[in-house]
């Protein structure tokens, strides 16, 4: 019974709390950093403004990668451990 509750809680938190958080925060960060892609845009690297295109692209692409991971986590089927790993 305790293992079942643990895995239900884990699946709920991972799929219904963490995954939407990844999506929302990733979209917000990507949207906030899109102006950096325009000519003259800069990104702070170690506190110093940088106009390096790789750093500016990564400021938008990495949050979008978090969005993809959040969608994948949301769509994943719930985890159920094999019987041999259950205690009791």
C-alpha positions in Angstrom: 0.0 0.0 0.0 2.8 2.4 0.9 4.7 1.8 -2.3 1.5 2.4 -4.3 1.0 5.7 -2.6 4.6 6.7 -3.2 4.5 5.9 -6.9 1.1 7.6 -7.3 2.4 10.7 -5.7 5.6 10.6 -7.8 3.6 10.2 -11.0 1.2 13.0 -10.1 4.0 15.4 -9.2 6.2 14.6 -12.2 3.4 14.7 -14.8 1.0 17.3 -13.4 3.2 19.7 -11.4 6.8 19.6 -12.7 6.0 19.1 -16.4 3.7 22.1 -16.7 6.3 24.1 -14.8 8.9 23.2 -17.4 6.5 24.3 -20.2 5.5 27.6 -18.6 8.9 28.7 -17.3 10.6 27.6 -20.6 8.2 29.6 -22.7 8.5 32.6 -20.5 12.3 32.5 -20.6 12.4 32.0 -24.3 9.9 34.9 -24.9 12.0 37.1 -22.6 15.2 36.3 -24.5 13.8 36.6 -28.1 14.8 40.4 -28.3 18.4 39.2 -27.8 18.3 37.7 -31.3 17.7 41.1 -33.0 20.7 43.0 -34.3 22.4 44.8 -31.4 21.1 42.3 -28.8 23.3 41.2 -26.0 23.4 38.6 -23.3 25.2 38.9 -20.0 28.0 36.3 -19.7 29.7 36.4 -16.3 28.2 39.9 -15.8 29.7 41.3 -19.1 27.4 42.0 -22.1 28.2 39.7 -25.0 26.9 39.9 -28.6 28.1 36.4 -29.5 25.5 34.8 -31.6 26.0 31.4 -30.0 25.3 32.7 -26.6 22.3 34.7 -27.8 20.8 31.6 -29.6 21.4 29.4 -26.6 19.5 31.9 -24.4 16.4 31.1 -26.6 17.0 27.5 -27.6 17.8 26.0 -24.2 14.5 27.2 -22.7 12.6 25.8 -25.7 14.4 22.5 -25.0 13.0 22.6 -21.5 9.5 23.1 -23.0 10.0 20.0 -25.1 11.2 18.0 -22.1 8.1 19.2 -20.2 5.8 18.1 -22.9 7.5 14.7 -23.1 7.3 14.3 -19.3 3.6 15.2 -19.4 2.9 12.7 -22.2 4.9 9.9 -20.6 2.9 7.0 -19.2 2.9 6.6 -15.4 5.8 4.6 -14.0 5.0 1.4 -12.2 8.0 -0.5 -10.7 8.3 -4.2 -11.4 6.9 -6.6 -8.8 10.4 -7.8 -7.8 11.4 -4.3 -6.6 8.4 -3.9 -4.3 8.9 -4.4 -0.6 6.7 -6.2 1.8 
